[in-house]
Amino acid sequence: GGGKALLFEQPIVNGKASSIPLAINIFGSQKRMAMSLGVDTVEDAATELGQLLKAKPPTSFSETYKLLTTALDLRHAKPKNVNNGPCKEVIHKFKDTEPLNPGANLPTLLDLPIQQCWPKDAGRFLTLPCVITQDPDSGDRNLGLYRMQVFNEQTTALHWQLQKVAARHGRRYYEKGERMPVSVFLGGDPIYAFCASAPLPDGLDELLLAGWLRKQSVPLVKCETNSLEVPADADIVLEGYVDPTEPLRDEGPFGDHTG
């Protein structure tokens, strides 16, 4: 059910075998989805999530105890800051469009095994990027899944539907006329992608939900070029910005998963 999950150990990128493996369709079945969440069935995780989001004022001692237990779990699930992690093992820095160490043969977006999923797509798209932005007023973090079309070595689109939290963050930066810092991480614990797509209320930290579902805090490290934080166990982190002085760009066409 759901088709095969595929692992390309050495995908061909720009005519050469890449050292970065590529796994696709890892969430393609109910069984694999449950495995990624560490539960017997997806319904188990959905029920637990529903209890958290639909919590009502208690009317009895037993309900009060249950609510307090949930609150305690949430406190223990709060993300924790760490000084280092696997995502810091290899670091490449660029200054705007130029590498900080000229002449270095640094990898770019075009060297990553990013797929063109469908023949009529406009190009290569990141389809499961975990995108982190921050409210410039409250400092609240948001983790979302927003597809990203690769335009060139260091530029992508960032597709925000109008009702998304990151779009609201972006509008505030546009109003302020300031560059909006954005960090994108790929891979890591599959719970991150699940939480990034969960319909959480604005202001509720998706990484708090990840810790609650995993029953342990998510370790976070500070990014290299901005003040955002990303999971320390991410495989790849892309740091950049959205500049309100740059013109908007057309995206696609793109074969969306809905058809």
N, C-alpha and C positions, 0 to 999 in steps of 0.2 A: 504493500500500500504506500502510495506517495512517490513511487519511483526510487531508483537507486540513489544513494549518496555516493559521490565520486571524489576521490583524492588524486590530484595530479601532483606527483612528487617533484617533477621537473617540468613545469609548463613552459612552452616556448613563447618567449617575449622578444620582440624585435629580431626574430630569427635565431635567438640563442636560448639555450636551456637556462631557466631562472633558478637561482638557489632558494627561492621562496616558494614553498608548496602552496597549492590552492585547493581548498575543499569546497564543494558546492552541494546544494540540496540537503544540507545536514538537518534541516528542520522539516523535511519533506513528508514525514509520516507522523501519525499520532504516537507511535512507539518511540521514535527518535526524539520527538518533542518532549515526551515524558522523561526520557533518559536525560536530556539536557537540563531539565528542571529538578532532577533527583527525586521524582515521585513515581508512583505506580501508574497513574493515569493523569492526563492533562486536567481532567475534571477535579482532581484533588487539589491542584494548585489554584484552579479557578474558584473553587469553593472557599479556600483560605483567603484568597485575594478579595472575594466578595464580602466576606465577613469583616475585613478591614475597612473597605470602602463604604460599607452600609451600616457601620456601627451607629447605634442609636443610644440615647440616654437610658441608663439602666433603670429597671422598675423593681428589681429584687436584689437581695444580697448576692445570689448566685450570678446574676448578670453583672453586678458591680465587680465581683471578683474576676469574672471572665474578661471584662473590659480593662481592669487594672493589669491583668496578666498580659494582655495584648500590648498595653502601653509600655510595660516593662520590657517586652520583647523588642519593641520599636527602639527603646532607649539603647539596648544592647546591640541593635542592628545599625546604629549610627556609623557612617563611614569614619575610618581612622586615618590619620596622616602618618606616612612613613617617609623615610629619607631616600630610599632607593628601591629599585625593583627591576624585573626583567626588561621592562620597556626602556630602561636607561642604559642597557648594555652597549648599544651602538647609537651614536648621536651624530647627525649631519646637520650643520647650520648654514642657512643662506641669509643674505641681507637683501631684502626685496627680491630683485631678479638675479642677483649675483651671489655665488658662494662666498663665504667669509674667507676661504683660503683659495684664491684664484689659481687655476691650473689643476686643481684636484678633480679627479674623475668621479664626482659625486652622483649617486643614483637620483633619479627624478621620478615623478609620477608615471612617466612613460616606461620606467623599468619595473614597475610593480605588475604582478599578474592580474590586472583588472580586465574583466571580460567585456567584449561586445556580445551581449546575450542573444540578440536576435538580428537576422541579416539586414533588416531595414532600419535598425537603430542608427542614430546620428553618429555614434562612436562608442567609446568604452565608458561604462558607468559603474561607479561604486553603488551597490544596491543594498548593502547592510552596514553602512558607516554609522557608528555611534557618535553623534554630533553633540558636543558640549558647548553651551552658551551660558551667559550670565546676565541677569537683570541689572542694568546699570544703576538703578535706583535702590532696590532692596538687597542686591547681591545674591538673590536666589539662583541656584543652579538649575539648568534643564538639560536632560539627556533625551535626545530624539533620534529617530531614523529618517533621514532626508536624503533622497538619492542625489548623487553628484556626478555630473557629466564631466569627463576629463577633456579640457580644451587644449592644453599644451603641457610642457614640462612641469610648470608650477601653478597652473590655474585650473580651477574647476568651477562649475556652476554649483549653487546651493539652492535646492528646490524646496521652498517653503510654501505650503498652503496657507491662506490668509488666517485661518483660525488656529494655527499652531502656535505654541508658546514661543518657540524660537523666532517666529515671524514678529511677534509682539516685541521681543527683545530687539530685533533688528529695527523695527519702526522707531523705537526710542533712540537708538544710535543715529538713525537718519535725522531725527528731529534735532539731536544735539550736534550733528555734523562731525561725529567722531568715528574713527575706525572701530569696528566691533571685533574683539578677539574671538577666535573660534579654534577649538581643538577637536580633532576627529581621531577616534581610535578604532582599530580593526582587530578582530579576534579577542583573545582573552576568554574569560568564563562566558559560555553561551547564555547565562542568565542575564547578561547586560543587554543583549539584543532584544530579549523578551521584554525586559522592563522598559527599554527605550520605546517600545511600541505599545506599551500598556496605556489605557485611557485614564491616566491619573489627573486629578484636579491640578490646576495651575498653582505652583508653589510647593507641591509635594515632591520631594527629591526621589527620583527614580532609583538612585543608588542606595537610598535608605530601604526601598522596597526590595532591591537585590539582596541586601544584607538580611532582611527579615525572612525572605524565602530560603536563603542559604543557611540561616541560623548562625551567621557570623559576619562581622563587619567587613566591608569592602576596603582594602588598603588603597589609599590615594597618594600620588606623588605630584608635586608641583611641576608644571610644564617648564620648558627651557626658555621660551620667548614671551610668555605671558603669565598672568597670575592664575589661570585656570588649573584645575586638578583633574587627573585622569587615573583610572585603575592601574596600579603598579604592574599587574600581570597582563596588560594588553600586549599584543604581538607587535603592532605598528602604531605609532602616533604621528599624525600630521598636524602641524601647528601653522596657523595663518590668521587671516582677517578678512572681513568684508568692509570695503571702503565705500562710503556713501557718495564720494565724489566721482566714482567710476560709473559709467552707464550700465543699466541693466542689459542682460544678454538673453537672446532666445535660446531655449533648451529643446533638445529632441530633434526629430521624433523619437519616442521611446515606447517599447512594447511593455506596458504595465502588467503587473501580475493579475489584474482583474480581466485582462483581455482588451 
